[in-house]
Amino acid sequence: MQRIVLWRHGQTDWNIINRFQGHSDIPLNEVGVYQAQRAAQLLAGMKPTAIISSDLSRARDTAQSLADLVHLPVSIDIDLRETNGGMWEGKTGKENRAVDFANFVRWIDGDDNPAGTIGERRTEVADRAVGAINRALAAGDEDQLLIVATHGGTARCVLGKLLQLPQSHWGVLGGLSNAAWSVLALGPRGWHLVEHNAGSIPEPIFGEESGAEPNLR
């Protein structure tokens, strides 16, 4: 079975004040380090076969907390970075609304306009990040669990693309909390969502064939 765990990095100081991080290399704060270490202990129980990560330190250090436990290398791929926020990077949501209201609100509402005028579109983020994941999967065995340490915006774009949702509907997927993850598994009809914004190892779905709803967490 092919499985992917999309794992958001731990907390940063910019997360707390709602400052657009994008490609800015902002480190984990003390809480973020704790979050990553706690999550790593749980993810180790899933017996990952490979770990890939964004090159930005907040994701890379999150990934390393798991690598230290399961003794796997972390493969760095720049294509797993967060969205390039263009002129919005380093500014808070309030500041971006003040200087670029219409464009910023369109983007927040899920449009595919370039972030910060000169940044990336969501579809561009999805294409590069899914490409990184596909390269990692192709390098492994048929039965693997790939940990992808990345960013909240990037993870949502990957989910939308792999679940084959129209881009206008990617926003129906809730965001990931810091150091939380989503699990995807490959079935006969493509990728399906096993868990979302989870902080625990997936549990069996009892009664599925008798009409139980899928256990999306």
C-alpha positions in Angstrom: 0.0 0.0 0.0 1.2 3.5 -0.9 0.5 6.0 1.9 1.5 9.7 2.3 1.6 11.6 5.6 1.4 15.4 5.0 2.9 16.8 8.2 2.9 20.5 8.9 5.8 22.1 10.7 5.6 23.1 14.4 4.8 26.6 15.6 6.9 29.7 14.8 6.7 33.2 16.2 5.3 34.4 12.9 2.4 31.9 13.1 1.3 33.4 16.4 1.0 36.9 15.0 -0.4 35.9 11.7 2.5 37.1 9.7 2.8 35.7 6.1 5.9 33.4 6.1 6.0 32.1 2.6 9.6 31.4 1.5 11.0 33.4 4.5 13.1 31.0 6.6 11.5 31.4 10.1 12.6 28.9 12.7 10.5 26.9 15.1 9.9 28.6 18.5 10.1 26.7 21.8 6.5 25.5 21.5 7.1 24.4 17.9 10.1 22.3 18.9 8.0 20.6 21.6 5.1 20.0 19.1 7.4 18.5 16.6 9.0 16.1 19.1 5.6 15.0 20.5 4.2 14.4 17.0 7.4 12.5 16.0 6.8 10.0 18.8 3.4 9.2 17.4 4.4 9.1 13.8 7.3 6.8 14.6 4.6 4.2 15.5 3.3 4.3 11.9 6.7 2.8 10.8 7.6 5.3 8.1 9.7 4.1 5.2 11.0 7.5 4.0 11.0 11.2 5.0 11.1 14.1 2.7 11.0 17.8 3.7 10.9 21.4 2.5 14.3 23.0 2.7 13.0 25.8 5.1 14.3 25.2 8.6 10.8 25.1 10.3 9.9 22.1 8.2 13.4 20.6 8.1 13.8 20.7 11.9 10.3 19.2 12.3 11.3 16.3 10.0 14.6 15.8 11.8 12.7 15.2 15.1 11.2 12.1 13.5 14.3 11.0 11.6 16.2 10.9 14.9 13.7 8.4 16.3 13.3 6.1 13.3 16.9 6.4 12.0 16.0 7.4 8.5 17.6 10.2 6.4 15.7 13.3 5.5 15.6 14.1 1.8 15.3 17.8 1.2 13.3 19.1 -1.7 12.9 22.8 -2.4 9.6 22.0 -4.2 7.9 21.3 -0.8 8.3 25.0 0.2 5.4 27.1 1.3 3.7 29.5 -1.2 5.9 32.3 -2.4 3.9 35.2 -0.9 5.4 37.9 -3.1 4.8 41.4 -1.6 2.8 39.9 1.3 5.7 38.1 2.9 6.7 39.5 6.3 3.4 41.3 6.7 0.5 40.5 8.9 -3.0 39.8 7.6 -4.1 43.2 8.9 -1.3 44.9 7.0 -2.0 43.1 3.8 -5.7 44.0 4.0 -4.7 47.6 4.5 -2.5 47.9 1.4 -3.9 45.2 -1.0 -7.4 44.5 0.2 -9.1 43.2 -3.0 -6.3 41.0 -4.1 -5.6 39.6 -0.6 -9.3 38.9 0.1 -9.6 37.1 -3.3 -6.6 34.9 -2.4 -7.9 34.2 1.1 -11.3 33.2 -0.4 -9.5 30.6 -2.5 -9.0 32.2 -5.9 -5.9 31.1 -7.9 -4.5 34.6 -8.3 -0.8 35.0 -7.6 0.0 35.6 -3.9 1.2 39.1 -3.3 1.0 40.0 -7.0 4.4 38.6 -7.9 4.2 35.3 -5.9 2.8 31.9 -6.7 -0.6 30.6 -7.7 -2.0 27.7 -5.7 -2.0 25.5 -8.8 1.7 26.2 -9.2 2.4 25.2 -5.6 0.4 22.1 -6.1 2.2 21.1 -9.3 5.7 21.5 -7.8 4.9 19.8 -4.4 3.1 16.9 -6.0 6.0 16.5 -8.3 8.3 16.2 -5.3 6.1 13.6 -3.7 5.8 11.6 -6.9 9.6 11.5 -7.3 10.0 10.2 -3.7 7.3 7.6 -4.2 8.9 6.4 -7.5 12.2 5.9 -5.7 10.7 3.6 -3.1 9.0 0.2 -2.9 5.3 -0.4 -3.7 4.5 -0.8 0.0 5.6 2.4 1.7 4.6 5.2 4.1 6.1 8.5 3.0 6.4 11.3 5.5 6.2 14.8 3.9 7.3 17.6 6.2 5.9 20.7 4.7 3.7 23.8 5.3 0.0 24.5 5.8 -0.7 26.1 2.5 1.4 23.6 0.5 -0.3 20.7 2.3 -3.8 22.0 1.4 -2.8 22.4 -2.3 -1.4 18.9 -2.4 -4.6 17.5 -0.8 -6.8 19.3 -3.3 -4.7 18.1 -6.3 -4.3 14.5 -5.2 -8.0 14.2 -4.2 -8.9 15.5 -7.7 -11.0 18.4 -6.3 -11.6 21.4 -8.6 -9.2 24.2 -7.6 -12.2 26.4 -6.6 -13.1 23.7 -4.0 -9.7 23.3 -2.3 -10.8 25.6 0.4 -13.4 23.1 1.7 -10.4 21.3 3.3 -9.7 22.7 6.7 -6.2 23.8 7.5 -3.6 21.8 9.4 -2.7 22.8 13.0 1.0 23.1 13.8 2.7 19.7 13.8 -0.6 18.0 12.8 -0.9 15.8 9.7 -3.2 14.3 7.1 -2.9 10.7 5.8 -3.6 9.7 2.2 -3.8 6.2 0.9 -3.7 5.0 -2.7 -6.6 2.8 -3.8 -8.1 1.5 -7.1 -9.7 4.9 -7.8 -6.7 7.0 -6.8 -5.8 8.8 -3.5 -8.3 9.0 -0.7 -8.2 10.8 2.6 -7.8 8.5 5.7 -7.2 11.2 8.3 -7.2 15.0 8.3 -5.6 17.4 10.8 -4.8 14.5 13.0 -2.6 14.1 16.1 -3.0 10.4 16.5 -2.2 7.2 14.7 -5.1 6.2 12.4 -7.6 3.8 14.0 -9.5 1.0 12.1 -12.8 2.0 10.6 -15.2 -0.6 12.0 -18.5 -1.2 10.3 -17.5 0.5 7.0 -19.2 -2.2 4.9 -22.4 -1.8 6.9 -22.8 1.8 6.0 -20.5 3.5 8.5 -19.2 6.9 7.4 -15.4 7.1 6.7 -13.5 8.1 9.7 -12.0 11.4 8.8 -10.3 13.0 11.7 
